[in-house]
């Protein structure tokens, strides 16, 4: 009888380790706007100097994208070449960025509407044809307006950015992860806006579908274990505020909650952010 009791207790304890977490909704006074967006993750070619490809991305390639009439905003997020992961270590969560999947940058795209997508088909095809000249791999993740939110923080100039990619735990469903990001994580971060946070955008991505961006002669390998389900874009008034944010005690409870839902949190520091379309108009 004692052996059976011990066995049952062990099973209960093990089951508890993988118990489905519960979302704890957080209220915030910070308003947000819903957006139709996509994030195109980019890896530069390795057979030429990285900076050559980064420059082409910011130059000729950007001109192709900027001519697209379906875009409300187009930004290029240029990641630092050295990025090991800014998020403080969390037990049981991968916060160190694997070298073999380290991203070089992201095309941060906001569309005018679903109906407008067809207007930009020609420009999307031109951009895809040019990718072989600078990229080795491109992956597009899309987020619907219900799951893509820009929080309206205090209007201050943003001098530093971080993009954080999130991978859910296997035992957490997509719908539960979506609720966690939208109802708990993003509002919790919005409430930290007094800590030098000047920009917050949250994206919960739909299921990855290569057919949405299947450019020729460029890799699109994205196995399930490497896929992301959400991302955050954080802006700060300066680099000192960025450092203080990640060292803050206020981040620890958020990290503890992340551990319940996420198995990977990859935080990339940006070298620069380039804005080519804003409020549906080209910036040049």
N, C-alpha and C positions, 0 to 999 in steps of 0.2 A: 504493500500500500504506500509506503514511504517513497519507493522508487517511482510509482505512478504519479504521486503528488509532485515530486521533484521534476519529473518529465513535463507534466502539465505547466508547472510554474516556469520552466525554461522556455516552453513554447509561447507562453503568454508574454514573457519578457522579450523574446525575439520578435514576436509580432508587434509589440509596442514600439520597437526600434523603427519599424517601417509603417507606423500608423499614419494615415492620411492627415496632413496638417489642416488646420482651420484658419481661414482668412479672418483677420481682425480689422474691419473697415476703419479708416482714419478720416476724420473730417478736416477740411482745410478751408480757409477763407480766400485762398488764391484761386482765381478763375482760370479756366483753360479754354482753348479753342480746339475743335476737332478738325483733323486734316486727313487727306488721302495721300499717303506717302509711300516711298520705297527707299530702301538702303541697298546700294550695290557695293558689295565688298570686293576690294580690288587687291590683286597681287601683281607687282611689277615683274617684268621679264628678268630672268637671272643671267642671261647671256650678254647683257650690256650693263653699263653703270646704272645703278638705281636712279640717280638724280636725272639722268638723261630722260628716262621714262616719266619721272615725276614732272619734269619741265614740259614734256609734250602733253601730258594730261592737263596741265594748267594753261597750255597755249592752244595749239591747233585742235586738240580733242575737245576742249571746253567750248570752242567756237561752234562746233557742230551741235553740241547739246544746247547751247544758249539760244540757238535759232529755233528750237522746238516750241511751237505756239501752245502746247498743252500744259506747260509748266507754270506754276505759280511762284515757285522758288527753286533755285538750283545752287547748292553749295558743294564745294570740294573740301573734304576733311582730310588733310595731309597728316598722317601719323608720324611720330618720331621713328627714325630707323631703329633705334634701340628701345624696345618696349617689352619689359618682362612682366608687367602687371602692377598697376598702382593700388588696387584694392588691398587693404590689410588682410593678412592671412585669416582664414576661417576654417576651423576644424571640419574635415569632411567635404570641403569645397575646393575645387581647383581655381586658385586665383593667380597662379603663375601661367603666363601665356606660353604654350608650346612653340618652340622655335620652328617646327615644320609646318605650322598653320598660322604663323604670325602675319597679320594683315598689314598692308602698306597704306591703305586709305579707303575712304568711303565716298561714293557719290550720294549726297544727301538730297533727295528729290521730293518735291511736293507738287502734286498735280492739281489742276484747277477743278476737275470733276471726272467722274467715270466717263461721261460723254465726250470729254475733251481728249481722251487717250488716243482715239482714232486719228485726231488731227496731227499727232506727232509721230505716226507710224514711219513715215519716210525718214525722219531725222533719227529715229531709233535704229533703223536699218543702217543708216550711214555711220552712226556711232559704233554699232556692232562690227561693221566691216573694218573700222579703224583700230579696233581693240588689239588685233594681232601685232600691231606696231609697238605696243607698249605694255600690254598686260599678258600674264601667263595664265591667270585664273580670274574669273568674275562670277559672283553669285548674287542674285537679286532676291531680296526679301521684301514682301509687300505688307502694308498695314492699312486696314480700313479706318475710316473716320472714327468709328467706335473705339478703336484701339490705338489711335495715334493722336497724341495730345500735346499741345504747346501750353505750358503754364505761364501765366502773365505775371512774372516776378517784377520787382522794382526796376524801373528803367535806368540801368547803369551800363556804361560801356563794358563789353566783355573782352578781356585780354588773354584768357586762357580757356581751353576746352579739354574735356575728357569724354570719350565715348566708351560705354560699358555694355558688353554683350553678355546675355544671360542664357544659360542652358538649364532647362528644368530637370528635376529628378524624374527617374523613370516611373516611379509610383505616383507622381503628381499628374493629373490629367491636364490636357490643354486648356479646358474651360476653367479649371481651378487656378491654373497658373495665370491665366488672363485676369481673373478676379483679383488675384494677389497683386499683380502689377498695377491694375487700374484703381482698385479700391483701397489698397494699403501702402504698397511701396512708393508709388509716385506721389500720393498726398503727403506721406511722411517726409519725403525729400523736399517737397514744396514748402513744408513748414520750417525748413532750415534755411529759408531764403535770407534771413538776417545774418547768416554766417558767411557772407561774401558770395553766395550763389546768385548769379545773375541770369542764368538760362537753365531751363529744364524742359526737355522734350522726352516723352516716353512712347515707345513703340512696342506693341505686341504683334508679332508677325503671324501671318497665316502659314499654313503648312508649306514647306519649301516645294516649289514646282519649277524644275529646270526649264520647262517649256515657256515660262514667262520671260526668260532672258537666255536664249540659247544661241549666242553668237558663235560664228564658225571659227575654227582653228584656235580656239582658246578653251582651256580646261574649265569644266563646271562640276568637278568631282566634289560631292558633298554627302558623305555617308551619314546615316542617322546619328551615329555617336558623335559627330562633329558639328551637327546643326545647332543653330541658336533659335530660341523662341521669342526673344525680346531684346530690346536695347534701350539704353538711356543716353541722352546727350546732356552733359552738364557744362555750364559756362560759369566762369569766375571773373571777378573784377581785376585780378592780377594773379601771378604765380604764387605769391605768398598766401593768398586766400585759398588757392587750390591745395597747397601743402597743408594748411591749417585744417581744411575740411576733412582730409583723409586721416589726419592725426587726431581728430576731435573725438571726445567721449560720446558726443551725440550720435556718431556713426555706429557705435558698438551694438546698441539694440537693433538697429536696422540690419547689421551683419548677422546677428543671431536669428532674425526672422528670415533672412535670405537663405540661411543654412537649412531651413525647414523645407524650402521649395526648390532650391537651385543646387545643381552639382558643379556648375562652373560659373565664375564671375570674372570676366576678362576686361580689365579697365585699361584703355589705351590713352596715353597722353598725346595731344596733337602738337605738331610743329607749327601749323598755321591753318586757318580757315579762310577759304576764298569764296566770296559771294558773287555770283554771275547774274542771277535773276532774283529780284525781290519785288513782292507785291505785283507779280505778273509782268514786270518790266525788266529789261536788261539794265544792268548797273553801269555799263559803259556807254 
